[in-house]
Amino acid sequence: MNTKMLLAACLSFLLLTGCIPKIDKATVISKIVVNSDLEKSIDFFDDKETQLITDWWKGYKDPQLNKIIDEALSNAPTLKSVEARYAQANSIIQGVESRNMPHLAANASVIRERFSENHIFPAPLGGSTNNQYQPSLTLDYNFDFWNERGSRILAAKNSAYAQNAMIEASQIALSSAICETYLSWNFDEQKLVVLSTLEKTTTEELGIITKQHRLGLIDATEINTKKSALSQITQRMAELHRVIEGKKESICVLAGFLPSYIDTMKTPNVNNAFSAPWPKEIMLNLLAHRSDVAIAKYTALSKSQMIENAKAKFYPNISLSGLIGFTSFSWTKLLDHSSFSPSVGVALSLPLLDWGERNANLQSNVGDYNSSVYDYNQVVIKAANEVVVLLKQSKLIESQIQLHHEDMDARNANETISRKKLHLGLSNKLPYLSAQKTTFEGEIETLSLMDTKAYIQIELIKSLGAGYRDSKE
């Protein structure tokens, strides 16, 4: 008889339990495939026995830059906003985890009521007015046989991990943006120094040509040409001043400083010899060193747990409830044994016919997960391409700078020849000044190339993770 009852219970369970429909989950891109492709794409790259550190910008050895970035990382409103979302994510975890424990609540009520003379209560209760005292403790607990709460807890934790990686990503984006803008300002200031020297040289040329015109040796065309060249130099300097002010403002906006901070900023003093440390583990651990990859990964893991949560809703569940309380019309007899009114309850929830609600919820979560997987795959592909392109650009800019050095060697040689001719009296000073101007223009081109190199270098640092380490790897 017991065997038949057990079989009947099992059969009822199978019949009453909802069947989980088939789902089609997206495939995550393989790390082995990514690393193999990277190895083929950057086989020209000689790695180094170094590691990126989180405060990499200190390699430029500019105290003002260090101070700006440190203050920005501590107080920038953009970062505070992300940190607030991370705190919110942790609060959500605590809220979800609390559902794993039995819930205990204390209640107390006092009700004054007149009881009907024509109801179930006979006299003297019927027709009388009494106070009813009801203190109680209630206990509720829902079992989690199918990991419904557990999956939601894991989803919340992975969401918090994503928010934590978002903080790192925001810090990296902020520090790199400030550093790029600051270094560009640095090169603009150096260009101003060269342009100032170029302006003096052009002014000297104009003075010589004006004397020649007074002697009738040349016409006014040469004077007008030099005046035009001098005006163009002045315009270039004015434009650089305007650009510099814009970059100062950008730094203040990024760092969360008020406009008055600009007045405290001094000319940068950057170590231009700093070179990005390219770590040896580029191919091995790229995905663990990118905060954007970590964000996408934990987002996908969170969505995956929500699928498990949706599956759990297809199964039956049991909940318990209990009450320990007292009910009395008399305050003096409230705590007497005769007023004691405990109760215990067991409830079974069976998913039967819901017209597709659970299935729709499951498929919605699957779609959400698949979307996050495709986002993850795209972030990984973007990360791999960024590293390859920036490594190639680093090589190319070095080659371009080398070619420019050869050009500068030729310009300096011509300047030396012109100076010797001047000293030997074989020519006047104009050819020498012209050669000097050619060298100055080359120096400005050098600074532009160095600015580009610094930009590529910072972008490369950022693409390699900028010192980020996924602590959950």
C-alpha positions in Angstrom: 0.0 0.0 0.0 2.8 2.4 0.8 4.5 1.5 -2.5 1.4 2.3 -4.4 1.0 5.6 -2.6 4.6 6.6 -3.4 4.1 5.7 -7.0 0.9 7.7 -7.1 2.7 10.7 -5.5 5.6 10.5 -8.0 3.1 10.3 -10.9 1.2 13.2 -9.6 4.4 15.2 -9.3 5.4 14.5 -12.9 2.0 15.3 -14.2 1.7 18.5 -12.2 5.2 19.8 -12.9 5.6 22.1 -15.9 7.8 20.9 -18.7 10.8 23.2 -19.5 10.8 24.0 -23.2 13.9 23.8 -25.3 16.1 26.8 -25.4 18.8 28.0 -27.8 21.7 29.7 -26.0 24.4 31.7 -27.8 28.0 30.4 -27.8 30.8 32.4 -26.1 33.9 33.1 -28.3 36.8 30.8 -27.3 39.8 32.3 -25.5 42.0 29.8 -27.3 40.8 31.0 -30.7 41.4 34.7 -29.7 44.9 34.0 -28.4 45.8 31.9 -31.4 44.7 34.7 -33.7 46.6 37.3 -31.7 49.7 35.2 -31.9 49.5 35.1 -35.7 48.8 38.8 -35.9 51.5 40.2 -33.7 54.3 37.7 -34.4 56.5 40.7 -35.1 56.2 41.9 -31.5 59.0 41.3 -29.1 57.5 41.2 -25.6 59.2 42.4 -22.5 59.6 41.1 -18.9 57.4 43.9 -17.6 54.0 44.4 -16.2 51.7 47.4 -16.5 50.9 49.1 -13.2 47.7 51.0 -12.4 49.4 54.4 -11.9 51.4 54.1 -15.2 51.1 57.9 -15.8 53.7 58.5 -13.1 56.3 57.4 -15.6 56.0 60.9 -17.2 57.4 62.3 -13.9 55.3 65.4 -13.9 54.1 66.2 -10.3 51.3 68.4 -11.6 50.0 65.6 -13.9 50.1 63.2 -10.9 48.2 65.6 -8.7 45.5 66.2 -11.3 44.8 62.5 -11.9 45.0 61.6 -8.2 42.4 64.3 -7.4 40.2 63.3 -10.3 40.2 59.6 -9.3 39.2 60.7 -5.8 36.6 63.3 -6.5 35.4 63.3 -10.1 31.6 63.2 -10.2 31.6 60.7 -13.1 33.4 58.2 -10.9 31.3 58.9 -7.8 28.2 58.1 -9.9 29.7 54.7 -10.9 30.7 53.9 -7.3 27.2 54.7 -6.2 25.8 52.1 -8.7 28.3 49.6 -7.3 27.1 50.3 -3.7 23.5 49.8 -5.0 24.5 46.5 -6.6 25.9 45.3 -3.2 22.7 46.3 -1.5 20.7 44.3 -4.0 22.8 41.2 -3.1 22.1 41.7 0.6 18.4 42.0 -0.2 18.3 38.8 -2.3 20.4 36.8 0.2 18.1 37.8 3.0 15.3 35.7 1.3 17.3 32.6 2.0 16.6 32.9 5.7 13.3 32.4 7.5 11.5 35.7 8.0 10.3 36.5 11.5 7.9 39.4 12.2 6.3 40.7 15.4 2.8 42.1 15.2 0.4 43.5 17.8 -3.1 45.0 17.4 -5.9 46.3 19.5 -9.3 46.3 18.0 -12.4 47.8 19.6 -15.5 46.1 18.1 -19.2 45.8 18.7 -20.3 42.3 18.0 -23.7 41.8 16.2 -26.6 40.4 18.1 -27.7 38.5 14.9 -24.5 36.7 14.1 -22.6 33.6 15.3 -21.8 35.0 18.7 -24.5 34.5 21.4 -25.1 36.8 24.3 -23.5 38.1 26.3 -20.8 38.5 23.5 -23.4 39.3 20.9 -24.5 42.9 21.3 -21.5 43.8 23.4 -18.6 46.1 22.7 -15.1 44.8 23.6 -11.5 45.3 23.0 -9.6 42.5 21.3 -5.9 42.2 22.0 -3.7 40.2 19.5 0.1 40.1 19.9 1.9 37.6 17.7 5.1 36.3 16.1 4.9 35.0 12.6 7.5 32.9 10.8 7.6 32.3 7.0 10.0 30.3 5.0 10.0 29.2 1.3 12.1 26.2 0.4 14.5 26.6 -2.6 14.6 23.1 -4.0 15.2 24.2 -7.6 17.8 27.0 -6.9 15.4 29.8 -7.7 16.8 32.1 -5.0 20.4 30.7 -5.4 20.4 31.6 -9.1 19.1 35.1 -8.4 21.8 35.6 -5.7 24.5 34.5 -8.2 23.0 36.8 -10.8 23.1 39.7 -8.4 26.7 38.9 -7.4 27.8 38.8 -11.1 26.0 42.1 -11.7 28.0 43.6 -8.8 31.3 42.2 -10.2 30.3 44.0 -13.5 29.7 47.2 -11.6 33.1 46.9 -9.9 34.8 46.4 -13.3 32.8 49.5 -14.5 34.6 51.5 -11.8 37.9 50.3 -13.0 36.9 51.0 -16.6 35.8 54.5 -15.7 39.1 55.2 -13.8 41.1 54.0 -16.8 39.1 56.1 -19.3 39.4 59.1 -17.0 43.2 58.9 -16.3 44.0 58.1 -20.0 41.9 61.0 -21.3 43.5 63.5 -18.8 46.9 62.2 -19.6 46.4 62.4 -23.4 45.1 66.0 -23.1 47.9 67.0 -20.7 50.6 65.6 -23.0 49.1 67.3 -26.0 49.1 70.6 -24.1 52.8 69.9 -23.2 53.7 69.6 -26.9 51.7 72.7 -27.8 53.7 74.7 -25.2 56.9 73.5 -26.8 55.6 74.4 -30.3 54.9 77.9 -28.9 58.6 78.2 -27.9 59.8 77.2 -31.4 57.3 79.5 -33.1 58.5 82.4 -30.9 62.0 81.8 -32.1 60.7 81.4 -35.7 58.9 84.7 -35.3 62.2 86.4 -34.2 64.1 85.0 -37.2 61.4 86.1 -39.6 61.4 89.6 -38.1 65.1 89.7 -38.6 64.7 88.7 -42.2 62.1 91.4 -42.7 64.5 94.0 -41.3 67.3 92.9 -43.8 64.9 93.0 -46.7 63.5 96.4 -45.7 67.1 97.8 -45.8 67.7 96.2 -49.2 64.5 97.8 -50.5 65.6 101.2 -49.2 68.8 100.8 -51.2 66.7 100.0 -54.3 68.1 96.4 -54.5 64.7 94.7 -54.4 61.1 95.7 -54.9 58.3 95.8 -52.3 57.2 92.2 -53.3 59.8 90.6 -51.0 58.7 92.9 -48.1 55.1 91.9 -48.5 56.0 88.2 -48.7 57.9 88.4 -45.4 55.1 90.4 -43.7 52.6 87.7 -44.8 54.9 85.0 -43.4 55.3 86.9 -40.1 51.5 87.3 -39.9 51.0 83.6 -40.5 53.4 82.8 -37.7 51.5 85.1 -35.3 48.2 83.5 -36.3 49.6 80.1 -35.6 50.7 81.2 -32.2 47.3 82.7 -31.5 45.6 79.5 -32.6 47.9 77.5 -30.3 47.0 79.7 -27.3 43.4 79.2 -28.0 43.8 75.4 -28.3 45.8 75.3 -25.1 43.0 77.1 -23.2 40.6 74.6 -24.6 42.7 71.7 -23.4 43.0 73.2 -19.9 39.2 73.5 -19.8 38.9 69.8 -21.0 41.2 68.7 -18.2 39.1 70.6 -15.6 35.9 69.1 -17.0 37.3 65.6 -17.0 38.7 65.9 -13.5 35.6 67.6 -12.1 37.4 71.0 -11.3 35.7 74.4 -11.4 37.0 77.0 -13.9 39.1 78.8 -11.3 41.4 75.7 -11.2 42.8 76.8 -14.6 44.6 79.8 -13.0 46.6 77.4 -10.8 47.8 75.2 -13.6 51.5 75.7 -14.7 53.2 74.7 -17.9 53.7 70.9 -18.1 57.1 69.5 -17.3 56.9 66.0 -18.9 59.5 63.4 -19.3 59.2 62.8 -23.1 61.5 59.8 -22.9 58.9 57.7 -21.1 57.9 54.6 -23.1 55.0 52.3 -22.4 56.0 49.0 -20.8 54.6 46.3 -23.1 54.0 43.2 -20.9 55.0 39.7 -22.0 51.5 38.3 -21.3 49.7 40.1 -24.0 48.5 37.0 -25.8 48.0 34.9 -22.7 46.0 37.1 -20.4 44.6 39.9 -22.6 41.0 39.1 -21.7 41.8 39.1 -18.0 43.4 42.6 -18.3 40.6 44.4 -20.0 37.9 45.9 -17.7 35.5 46.2 -20.6 35.8 42.5 -21.3 35.2 41.8 -17.5 32.1 44.0 -17.6 30.7 42.1 -20.6 31.6 38.7 -19.1 30.0 39.3 -15.7 26.9 40.7 -17.4 26.6 37.6 -19.5 27.1 35.4 -16.4 24.4 37.3 -14.5 22.0 36.9 -17.4 22.8 33.1 -17.5 21.8 32.8 -13.9 18.5 34.5 -14.6 17.8 31.7 -17.1 18.2 29.2 -14.2 15.9 31.3 -12.1 13.2 31.2 -14.9 13.6 27.4 -15.2 13.0 27.0 -11.4 9.5 28.5 -11.8 8.4 25.4 -13.8 8.7 23.2 -10.7 6.5 23.0 -7.6 7.6 24.4 -4.3 6.8 24.2 -0.6 6.5 27.0 1.9 6.1 26.9 5.7 4.3 29.4 8.0 3.9 29.5 11.7 2.3 31.8 14.2 2.7 32.1 17.9 0.2 34.6 19.4 -2.3 35.4 22.0 -5.9 36.6 21.6 -8.0 38.0 24.4 -10.8 40.4 25.2 -9.3 41.1 28.5 -6.0 42.8 29.0 -5.4 41.0 32.3 -5.8 37.6 30.7 -3.8 38.3 27.5 -0.8 36.2 28.5 -2.7 33.3 30.1 -2.4 29.9 28.6 -6.1 30.0 27.7 -5.4 32.9 25.4 -2.6 31.1 23.5 -3.4 30.6 19.8 -0.6 29.1 17.8 -0.9 27.9 14.2 1.3 26.1 11.7 0.8 25.9 7.9 2.4 24.1 5.0 1.6 25.3 1.5 2.4 23.6 -1.8 2.5 25.6 -5.0 2.1 23.6 -8.3 2.6 25.3 -11.6 -0.3 24.1 -13.8 -1.8 26.2 -16.6 -0.5 29.7 -16.9 -1.2 30.3 -20.7 2.5 30.5 -21.5 3.6 33.1 -18.9 6.5 31.0 -17.6 7.6 30.0 -21.1 7.5 33.7 -22.2 9.6 34.6 -19.1 12.1 31.9 -19.9 12.5 32.9 -23.5 12.8 36.5 -22.6 15.7 35.7 -20.3 17.3 33.5 -22.9 17.1 36.4 -25.4 18.6 38.7 -22.8 21.4 36.3 -22.2 22.1 35.7 -25.9 22.3 39.5 -26.4 24.8 39.8 -23.6 26.9 37.0 -25.1 27.0 38.7 -28.5 28.0 41.9 -26.7 30.8 40.0 -25.0 32.0 38.5 -28.2 32.0 41.9 -29.9 34.0 43.4 -27.0 36.6 40.6 -27.2 36.9 41.1 -31.0 37.2 44.8 -30.5 39.9 44.4 -27.8 42.0 42.0 -29.9 41.8 44.3 -32.9 42.7 47.4 -30.8 45.9 45.7 -29.5 47.0 44.5 -32.9 46.3 47.9 -34.6 48.0 49.9 -31.9 51.1 47.6 -31.8 51.4 48.1 -35.6 50.9 51.8 -35.3 53.6 51.9 -32.6 56.0 50.3 -35.0 54.9 52.6 -37.9 55.2 55.8 -35.8 58.7 54.8 -34.7 59.7 54.3 -38.4 58.2 57.6 -39.3 60.1 59.4 -36.5 63.3 57.7 -37.7 62.7 59.0 -41.2 62.0 62.4 -39.9 65.3 62.3 -37.9 67.1 61.7 -41.2 65.3 64.7 -42.7 66.3 66.8 -39.7 69.9 65.7 -40.1 69.8 67.0 -43.6 68.2 70.3 -42.5 70.8 70.8 -39.7 73.6 70.1 -42.2 72.2 72.7 -44.6 72.0 75.2 -41.7 75.7 74.5 -40.8 76.8 75.0 -44.4 74.9 78.3 -44.6 76.5 79.5 -41.4 80.0 78.6 -42.7 79.3 80.5 -45.9 78.1 83.5 -43.8 81.2 83.5 -41.7 83.4 83.2 -44.8 81.7 86.1 -46.4 80.4 84.0 -49.4 76.8 85.0 -48.7 74.7 87.4 -46.7 72.7 86.4 -43.7 69.4 85.7 -45.5 70.3 82.2 -46.7 71.4 81.3 -43.2 68.2 82.7 -41.6 66.2 80.7 -44.2 68.0 77.5 -43.3 67.3 78.2 -39.7 63.6 78.6 -40.4 63.5 75.3 -42.2 65.1 73.7 -39.2 62.5 75.3 -36.8 59.7 74.0 -39.0 61.2 70.6 -38.8 61.3 70.9 -35.0 57.6 71.7 -35.0 57.0 68.6 -37.1 59.0 66.6 -34.6 56.8 67.8 -31.8 53.7 66.8 -33.8 55.1 63.3 -34.3 56.0 63.1 -30.6 52.4 64.1 -29.8 51.0 61.4 -32.1 53.4 58.9 -30.5 52.3 59.8 -27.0 48.7 59.4 -28.0 49.3 56.0 -29.5 51.3 55.0 -26.5 48.5 55.9 -24.1 45.9 54.1 -26.3 48.1 51.1 -26.3 48.4 51.2 -22.5 44.6 51.4 -22.3 44.1 48.6 -24.8 46.4 46.3 -22.7 44.3 46.9 -19.6 46.2 49.8 -18.1 47.2 47.7 -15.1 43.7 46.2 -14.6 43.5 42.7 -13.1 40.3 40.7 -12.9 40.4 39.6 -9.3 37.8 36.9 -10.0 39.9 35.2 -12.7 
